């Protein structure tokens, strides 16, 4: 078992992200090189994926308890995918420092999109809780 140290949720409109992605500077400022490569491979679904990724960044920042303040910036929260496509978060810079200060060990992510909306839910967990055997 592990302790839940923070939770965050966010919603992002796909059309809004589509307009933002039309400005190259936005993508350069908000998404990491790896995220931009992932989005480029999405073709027509890129705006939907970008909206979910942006919602994930916001949700993780909320789970860290800072939002985008105290040095925590969107590009420091990287959405990654495992071999099966499940999302996760790799933190860098001030975001990683905040995770470590709060005793966090892992960030769990769930992303979804339906129609013109994308949502993300993030949970920051601590290390495994020490368990003691029951005395008999």
Secondary structure as UniProt FT lines:
FT   STRAND          2..13
FT   HELIX           14..21
FT   HELIX           24..30
FT   HELIX           33..40
FT   TURN            41..42
FT   HELIX           43..45
FT   HELIX           46..63
FT   TURN            64..65
FT   TURN            70..71
FT   HELIX           74..76
FT   STRAND          77..81
FT   TURN            83..84
FT   STRAND          87..91
FT   HELIX           93..101
FT   TURN            102..103
FT   STRAND          104..114
FT   TURN            115..116
FT   STRAND          117..128
//
